[in-house]
Amino acid sequence: MIDPEIRGGEPVFAGTRVPVSALLGNIEEGVTVDEFLEDFPSVTREQVEAALVASEFHHDMAAANAIMRADADALSRLARS
């Protein structure tokens, strides 16, 4: 959920003031989902799972876009030669 009145518009888990970035940062540091949920009891397991799926989708889309840009650049170079 994004609301400019909550944490300056940073995405948070709905019904909480817990930023989604807190989950992603904790996961990167090796914290398990269960540990995260213990530390942030206002966040549900379903919210965490949805955030992780959305994050993976965003990562996959960013990677796909980078590949497409690289392919387009390569084709452009080939066309100029």
N, CA, C and O atoms as a printed pandas DataFrame, in Angstrom:
     atom_number atom_name residue_name chain_id  residue_number  x_coord  y_coord  z_coord
0              1         N          MET        A               1    0.844   -1.166    0.000
1              2        CA          MET        A               1    0.000    0.000    0.000
2              3         C          MET        A               1    0.893    1.235    0.000
3              4         O          MET        A               1    1.887    1.291    0.724
4              5         N          ILE        A               2    0.538    2.209   -0.806
5              6        CA          ILE        A               2    1.294    3.459   -0.860
6              7         C          ILE        A               2    0.342    4.601   -0.521
7              8         O          ILE        A               2   -0.693    4.789   -1.160
8              9         N          ASP        A               3    0.724    5.348    0.498
9             10        CA          ASP        A               3   -0.066    6.491    0.948
10            11         C          ASP        A               3    0.934    7.586    1.312
11            12         O          ASP        A               3    1.781    7.371    2.180
12            13         N          PRO        A               4    0.858    8.749    0.675
13            14        CA          PRO        A               4    1.825    9.799    0.973
14            15         C          PRO        A               4    1.826   10.235    2.441
15            16         O          PRO        A               4    2.783   10.856    2.903
16            17         N          GLU        A               5    0.766    9.914    3.166
17            18        CA          GLU        A               5    0.682   10.281    4.579
18            19         C          GLU        A               5    1.352    9.244    5.487
19            20         O          GLU        A               5    1.534    9.496    6.679
20            21         N          ILE        A               6    1.717    8.090    4.939
21            22        CA          ILE        A               6    2.363    7.037    5.735
22            23         C          ILE        A               6    3.779    6.854    5.231
23            24         O          ILE        A               6    3.995    6.479    4.079
24            25         N          ARG        A               7    4.738    7.119    6.095
25            26        CA          ARG        A               7    6.163    6.945    5.793
26            27         C          ARG        A               7    6.556    7.629    4.489
27            28         O          ARG        A               7    7.372    7.109    3.728
28            29         N          GLY        A               8    5.973    8.797    4.237
29            30        CA          GLY        A               8    6.348    9.589    3.070
30            31         C          GLY        A               8    6.044    8.933    1.736
31            32         O          GLY        A               8    6.667    9.269    0.729
32            33         N          GLY        A               9    5.101    8.008    1.708
33            34        CA          GLY        A               9    4.728    7.358    0.461
34            35         C          GLY        A               9    5.499    6.082    0.180
35            36         O          GLY        A               9    5.300    5.459   -0.863
36            37         N          GLU        A              10    6.383    5.678    1.097
37            38        CA          GLU        A              10    7.101    4.416    0.931
38            39         C          GLU        A              10    6.100    3.259    1.033
39            40         O          GLU        A              10    5.232    3.283    1.906
40            41         N          PRO        A              11    6.200    2.248    0.161
41            42        CA          PRO        A              11    5.261    1.122    0.246
42            43         C          PRO        A              11    5.326    0.429    1.609
43            44         O          PRO        A              11    6.402    0.082    2.096
44            45         N          VAL        A              12    4.154    0.237    2.208
45            46        CA          VAL        A              12    4.047   -0.452    3.500
46            47         C          VAL        A              12    3.032   -1.586    3.367
47            48         O          VAL        A              12    2.216   -1.605    2.446
48            49         N          PHE        A              13    3.101   -2.524    4.301
49            50        CA          PHE        A              13    2.099   -3.578    4.346
50            51         C          PHE        A              13    0.788   -2.951    4.792
51            52         O          PHE        A              13    0.754   -2.193    5.761
52            53         N          ALA        A              14   -0.298   -3.269    4.081
53            54        CA          ALA        A              14   -1.613   -2.686    4.374
54            55         C          ALA        A              14   -1.983   -2.891    5.838
55            56         O          ALA        A              14   -1.814   -3.974    6.396
56            57         N          GLY        A              15   -2.489   -1.824    6.440
57            58        CA          GLY        A              15   -2.927   -1.881    7.827
58            59         C          GLY        A              15   -1.803   -1.751    8.834
59            60         O          GLY        A              15   -2.019   -1.872   10.040
60            61         N          THR        A              16   -0.583   -1.501    8.327
61            62        CA          THR        A              16    0.576   -1.359    9.218
62            63         C          THR        A              16    1.377   -0.133    8.798
63            64         O          THR        A              16    1.059    0.530    7.811
64            65         N          ARG        A              17    2.406    0.146    9.556
65            66        CA          ARG        A              17    3.381    1.158    9.173
66            67         C          ARG        A              17    4.715    0.488    8.851
67            68         O          ARG        A              17    5.756    1.145    8.821
68            69         N          VAL        A              18    4.676   -0.814    8.612
69            70        CA          VAL        A              18    5.889   -1.591    8.335
70            71         C          VAL        A              18    6.199   -1.496    6.844
71            72         O          VAL        A              18    5.402   -1.940    6.018
72            73         N          PRO        A              19    7.352   -0.922    6.491
73            74        CA          PRO        A              19    7.693   -0.811    5.075
74            75         C          PRO        A              19    8.056   -2.164    4.472
75            76         O          PRO        A              19    8.671   -3.009    5.122
76            77         N          VAL        A              20    7.663   -2.348    3.219
77            78        CA          VAL        A              20    8.011   -3.572    2.504
78            79         C          VAL        A              20    9.530   -3.712    2.425
79            80         O          VAL        A              20   10.054   -4.826    2.433
80            81         N          SER        A              21   10.227   -2.600    2.351
81            82        CA          SER        A              21   11.696   -2.641    2.288
82            83         C          SER        A              21   12.296   -3.292    3.540
83            84         O          SER        A              21   13.398   -3.836    3.481
84            85         N          ALA        A              22   11.583   -3.243    4.670
85            86        CA          ALA        A              22   12.062   -3.914    5.887
86            87         C          ALA        A              22   12.116   -5.423    5.667
87            88         O          ALA        A              22   13.061   -6.086    6.094
88            89         N          LEU        A              23   11.104   -5.958    5.002
89            90        CA          LEU        A              23   11.101   -7.390    4.701
90            91         C          LEU        A              23   12.252   -7.733    3.772
91            92         O          LEU        A              23   13.019   -8.656    4.046
92            93         N          LEU        A              24   12.377   -7.000    2.679
93            94        CA          LEU        A              24   13.403   -7.319    1.688
94            95         C          LEU        A              24   14.797   -7.187    2.273
95            96         O          LEU        A              24   15.667   -8.010    1.992
96            97         N          GLY        A              25   15.017   -6.170    3.074
97            98        CA          GLY        A              25   16.324   -6.004    3.726
98            99         C          GLY        A              25   16.625   -7.128    4.693
99           100         O          GLY        A              25   17.749   -7.626    4.745
100          101         N          ASN        A              26   15.623   -7.530    5.461
101          102        CA          ASN        A              26   15.814   -8.635    6.406
102          103         C          ASN        A              26   16.101   -9.936    5.675
103          104         O          ASN        A              26   16.974  -10.697    6.092
104          105         N          ILE        A              27   15.384  -10.202    4.596
105          106        CA          ILE        A              27   15.605  -11.430    3.826
106          107         C          ILE        A              27   17.030  -11.434    3.263
107          108         O          ILE        A              27   17.709  -12.459    3.302
108          109         N          GLU        A              28   17.476  -10.299    2.746
109          110        CA          GLU        A              28   18.835  -10.196    2.210
110          111         C          GLU        A              28   19.883  -10.470    3.289
111          112         O          GLU        A              28   20.964  -10.979    2.996
112          113         N          GLU        A              29   19.557  -10.130    4.531
113          114        CA          GLU        A              29   20.484  -10.346    5.646
114          115         C          GLU        A              29   20.397  -11.756    6.220
115          116         O          GLU        A              29   21.120  -12.092    7.157
116          117         N          GLY        A              30   19.511  -12.584    5.658
117          118        CA          GLY        A              30   19.419  -13.970    6.102
118          119         C          GLY        A              30   18.355  -14.255    7.143
119          120         O          GLY        A              30   18.284  -15.363    7.674
120          121         N          VAL        A              31   17.527  -13.263    7.440
121          122        CA          VAL        A              31   16.437  -13.461    8.391
122          123         C          VAL        A              31   15.371  -14.318    7.715
123          124         O          VAL        A              31   15.045  -14.088    6.550
124          125         N          THR        A              32   14.832  -15.287    8.417
125          126        CA          THR        A              32   13.781  -16.131    7.847
126          127         C          THR        A              32   12.436  -15.398    7.901
127          128         O          THR        A              32   12.277  -14.419    8.630
128          129         N          VAL        A              33   11.491  -15.883    7.129
129          130        CA          VAL        A              33   10.143  -15.306    7.147
130          131         C          VAL        A              33    9.548  -15.423    8.547
131          132         O          VAL        A              33    8.934  -14.478    9.041
132          133         N          ASP        A              34    9.728  -16.573    9.184
133          134        CA          ASP        A              34    9.194  -16.749   10.537
134          135         C          ASP        A              34    9.796  -15.740   11.507
135          136         O          ASP        A              34    9.086  -15.183   12.344
136          137         N          GLU        A              35   11.100  -15.503   11.400
137          138        CA          GLU        A              35   11.751  -14.516   12.279
138          139         C          GLU        A              35   11.204  -13.122   12.000
139          140         O          GLU        A              35   10.955  -12.352   12.928
140          141         N          PHE        A              36   11.017  -12.794   10.719
141          142        CA          PHE        A              36   10.466  -11.489   10.364
142          143         C          PHE        A              36    9.076  -11.316   10.964
143          144         O          PHE        A              36    8.755  -10.268   11.525
144          145         N          LEU        A              37    8.254  -12.359   10.838
145          146        CA          LEU        A              37    6.895  -12.281   11.375
146          147         C          LEU        A              37    6.891  -12.147   12.894
147          148         O          LEU        A              37    6.006  -11.498   13.452
148          149         N          GLU        A              38    7.858  -12.745   13.565
149          150        CA          GLU        A              38    7.966  -12.573   15.022
150          151         C          GLU        A              38    8.310  -11.132   15.365
151          152         O          GLU        A              38    7.788  -10.570   16.328
152          153         N          ASP        A              39    9.206  -10.533   14.559
153          154        CA          ASP        A              39    9.629   -9.151   14.819
154          155         C          ASP        A              39    8.564   -8.129   14.427
155          156         O          ASP        A              39    8.516   -7.034   14.988
156          157         N          PHE        A              40    7.706   -8.486   13.463
157          158        CA          PHE        A              40    6.672   -7.569   12.971
158          159         C          PHE        A              40    5.315   -8.278   13.001
159          160         O          PHE        A              40    4.796   -8.659   11.951
160          161         N          PRO        A              41    4.740   -8.458   14.186
161          162        CA          PRO        A              41    3.508   -9.242   14.325
162          163         C          PRO        A              41    2.285   -8.633   13.633
163          164         O          PRO        A              41    1.279   -9.321   13.457
164          165         N          SER        A              42    2.352   -7.371   13.242
165          166        CA          SER        A              42    1.207   -6.769   12.549
166          167         C          SER        A              42    1.154   -7.176   11.075
167          168         O          SER        A              42    0.154   -6.937   10.397
168          169         N          VAL        A              43    2.221   -7.784   10.586
169          170        CA          VAL        A              43    2.279   -8.239    9.197
170          171         C          VAL        A              43    1.868   -9.713    9.161
171          172         O          VAL        A              43    2.288  -10.502   10.008
172          173         N          THR        A              44    1.047  -10.073    8.177
173          174        CA          THR        A              44    0.615  -11.463    8.065
174          175         C          THR        A              44    1.523  -12.246    7.114
175          176         O          THR        A              44    2.213  -11.673    6.271
176          177         N          ARG        A              45    1.499  -13.546    7.273
177          178        CA          ARG        A              45    2.273  -14.418    6.375
178          179         C          ARG        A              45    1.824  -14.221    4.923
179          180         O          ARG        A              45    2.652  -14.227    4.012
180          181         N          GLU        A              46    0.525  -14.048    4.709
181          182        CA          GLU        A              46    0.001  -13.840    3.366
182          183         C          GLU        A              46    0.565  -12.559    2.752
183          184         O          GLU        A              46    0.892  -12.526    1.566
184          185         N          GLN        A              47    0.679  -11.501    3.567
185          186        CA          GLN        A              47    1.251  -10.251    3.070
186          187         C          GLN        A              47    2.717  -10.446    2.684
187          188         O          GLN        A              47    3.167   -9.944    1.654
188          189         N          VAL        A              48    3.452  -11.175    3.512
189          190        CA          VAL        A              48    4.864  -11.432    3.225
190          191         C          VAL        A              48    4.992  -12.224    1.927
191          192         O          VAL        A              48    5.806  -11.889    1.067
192          193         N          GLU        A              49    4.192  -13.269    1.791
193          194        CA          GLU        A              49    4.257  -14.092    0.586
194          195         C          GLU        A              49    3.927  -13.273   -0.657
195          196         O          GLU        A              49    4.587  -13.413   -1.686
196          197         N          ALA        A              50    2.911  -12.421   -0.567
197          198        CA          ALA        A              50    2.540  -11.575   -1.709
198          199         C          ALA        A              50    3.660  -10.599   -2.046
199          200         O          ALA        A              50    3.948  -10.367   -3.220
200          201         N          ALA        A              51    4.288  -10.031   -1.034
201          202        CA          ALA        A              51    5.384   -9.091   -1.269
202          203         C          ALA        A              51    6.571   -9.786   -1.920
203          204         O          ALA        A              51    7.213   -9.223   -2.806
204          205         N          LEU        A              52    6.862  -11.001   -1.485
205          206        CA          LEU        A              52    7.983  -11.741   -2.073
206          207         C          LEU        A              52    7.698  -12.107   -3.528
207          208         O          LEU        A              52    8.592  -12.033   -4.371
208          209         N          VAL        A              53    6.467  -12.499   -3.829
209          210        CA          VAL        A              53    6.097  -12.805   -5.216
210          211         C          VAL        A              53    6.210  -11.542   -6.067
211          212         O          VAL        A              53    6.767  -11.580   -7.164
212          213         N          ALA        A              54    5.686  -10.430   -5.566
213          214        CA          ALA        A              54    5.752   -9.166   -6.311
214          215         C          ALA        A              54    7.203   -8.744   -6.523
215          216         O          ALA        A              54    7.561   -8.264   -7.598
216          217         N          SER        A              55    8.024   -8.917   -5.515
217          218        CA          SER        A              55    9.436   -8.553   -5.624
218          219         C          SER        A              55   10.144   -9.407   -6.672
219          220         O          SER        A              55   10.934   -8.898   -7.468
220          221         N          GLU        A              56    9.857  -10.703   -6.667
221          222        CA          GLU        A              56   10.462  -11.600   -7.654
222          223         C          GLU        A              56    9.987  -11.244   -9.058
223          224         O          GLU        A              56   10.780  -11.251  -10.000
224          225         N          PHE        A              57    8.691  -10.930   -9.207
225          226        CA          PHE        A              57    8.156  -10.530  -10.505
226          227         C          PHE        A              57    8.854   -9.264  -10.982
227          228         O          PHE        A              57    9.253   -9.180  -12.144
228          229         N          HIS        A              58    9.008   -8.277  -10.100
229          230        CA          HIS        A              58    9.669   -7.019  -10.451
230          231         C          HIS        A              58   11.109   -7.293  -10.872
231          232         O          HIS        A              58   11.588   -6.734  -11.860
232          233         N          HIS        A              59   11.798   -8.152  -10.123
233          234        CA          HIS        A              59   13.182   -8.498  -10.452
234          235         C          HIS        A              59   13.243   -9.173  -11.824
235          236         O          HIS        A              59   14.102   -8.841  -12.641
236          237         N          ASP        A              60   12.334  -10.118  -12.079
237          238        CA          ASP        A              60   12.296  -10.814  -13.360
238          239         C          ASP        A              60   12.008   -9.843  -14.503
239          240         O          ASP        A              60   12.619   -9.940  -15.567
240          241         N          MET        A              61   11.081   -8.910  -14.289
241          242        CA          MET        A              61   10.746   -7.939  -15.331
242          243         C          MET        A              61   11.925   -7.006  -15.597
243          244         O          MET        A              61   12.192   -6.667  -16.750
244          245         N          ALA        A              62   12.628   -6.590  -14.557
245          246        CA          ALA        A              62   13.789   -5.716  -14.736
246          247         C          ALA        A              62   14.868   -6.451  -15.533
247          248         O          ALA        A              62   15.501   -5.867  -16.413
248          249         N          ALA        A              63   15.073   -7.727  -15.222
249          250        CA          ALA        A              63   16.063   -8.518  -15.954
250          251         C          ALA        A              63   15.642   -8.681  -17.414
251          252         O          ALA        A              63   16.470   -8.546  -18.315
252          253         N          ALA        A              64   14.364   -8.970  -17.652
253          254        CA          ALA        A              64   13.868   -9.124  -19.019
254          255         C          ALA        A              64   14.021   -7.825  -19.805
255          256         O          ALA        A              64   14.406   -7.849  -20.974
256          257         N          ASN        A              65   13.723   -6.695  -19.171
257          258        CA          ASN        A              65   13.878   -5.405  -19.846
258          259         C          ASN        A              65   15.333   -5.133  -20.186
259          260         O          ASN        A              65   15.627   -4.612  -21.262
260          261         N          ALA        A              66   16.239   -5.473  -19.295
261          262        CA          ALA        A              66   17.667   -5.274  -19.560
262          263         C          ALA        A              66   18.123   -6.135  -20.736
263          264         O          ALA        A              66   18.902   -5.681  -21.574
264          265         N          ILE        A              67   17.645   -7.359  -20.797
265          266        CA          ILE        A              67   17.993   -8.250  -21.911
266          267         C          ILE        A              67   17.444   -7.686  -23.218
267          268         O          ILE        A              67   18.139   -7.680  -24.234
268          269         N          MET        A              68   16.204   -7.216  -23.194
269          270        CA          MET        A              68   15.614   -6.658  -24.415
270          271         C          MET        A              68   16.364   -5.412  -24.867
271          272         O          MET        A              68   16.579   -5.222  -26.064
272          273         N          ARG        A              69   16.770   -4.552  -23.915
273          274        CA          ARG        A              69   17.540   -3.358  -24.278
274          275         C          ARG        A              69   18.872   -3.762  -24.880
275          276         O          ARG        A              69   19.297   -3.176  -25.875
276          277         N          ALA        A              70   19.542   -4.753  -24.300
277          278        CA          ALA        A              70   20.826   -5.211  -24.818
278          279         C          ALA        A              70   20.659   -5.776  -26.217
279          280         O          ALA        A              70   21.473   -5.498  -27.097
280          281         N          ASP        A              71   19.607   -6.572  -26.436
281          282        CA          ASP        A              71   19.342   -7.133  -27.761
282          283         C          ASP        A              71   19.058   -6.022  -28.763
283          284         O          ASP        A              71   19.543   -6.073  -29.893
284          285         N          ALA        A              72   18.289   -5.031  -28.369
285          286        CA          ALA        A              72   17.968   -3.927  -29.264
286          287         C          ALA        A              72   19.230   -3.151  -29.615
287          288         O          ALA        A              72   19.412   -2.755  -30.766
288          289         N          ASP        A              73   20.107   -2.928  -28.630
289          290        CA          ASP        A              73   21.375   -2.236  -28.891
290          291         C          ASP        A              73   22.241   -3.036  -29.849
291          292         O          ASP        A              73   22.857   -2.473  -30.754
292          293         N          ALA        A              74   22.290   -4.354  -29.653
293          294        CA          ALA        A              74   23.101   -5.209  -30.526
294          295         C          ALA        A              74   22.556   -5.180  -31.955
295          296         O          ALA        A              74   23.319   -5.078  -32.916
296          297         N          LEU        A              75   21.228   -5.270  -32.085
297          298        CA          LEU        A              75   20.628   -5.212  -33.420
298          299         C          LEU        A              75   20.888   -3.872  -34.087
299          300         O          LEU        A              75   21.136   -3.809  -35.291
300          301         N          SER        A              76   20.833   -2.818  -33.316
301          302        CA          SER        A              76   21.089   -1.493  -33.856
302          303         C          SER        A              76   22.526   -1.385  -34.366
303          304         O          SER        A              76   22.766   -0.834  -35.440
304          305         N          ARG        A              77   23.467   -1.903  -33.603
305          306        CA          ARG        A              77   24.880   -1.890  -34.023
306          307         C          ARG        A              77   25.066   -2.703  -35.294
307          308         O          ARG        A              77   25.791   -2.291  -36.200
308          309         N          LEU        A              78   24.406   -3.868  -35.362
309          310        CA          LEU        A              78   24.512   -4.696  -36.562
310          311         C          LEU        A              78   23.944   -3.982  -37.784
311          312         O          LEU        A              78   24.495   -4.080  -38.880
312          313         N          ALA        A              79   22.847   -3.269  -37.592
313          314        CA          ALA        A              79   22.212   -2.568  -38.695
314          315         C          ALA        A              79   23.104   -1.452  -39.220
315          316         O          ALA        A              79   23.086   -1.153  -40.414
316          317         N          ARG        A              80   23.881   -0.836  -38.339
317          318        CA          ARG        A              80   24.761    0.263  -38.750
318          319         C          ARG        A              80   26.014   -0.241  -39.428
319          320         O          ARG        A              80   26.672    0.525  -40.133
320          321         N          SER        A              81   26.380   -1.533  -39.238
321          322        CA          SER        A              81   27.636   -2.017  -39.843
322          323         C          SER        A              81   27.470   -2.472  -41.254
323          324         O          SER        A              81   28.438   -2.900  -41.882
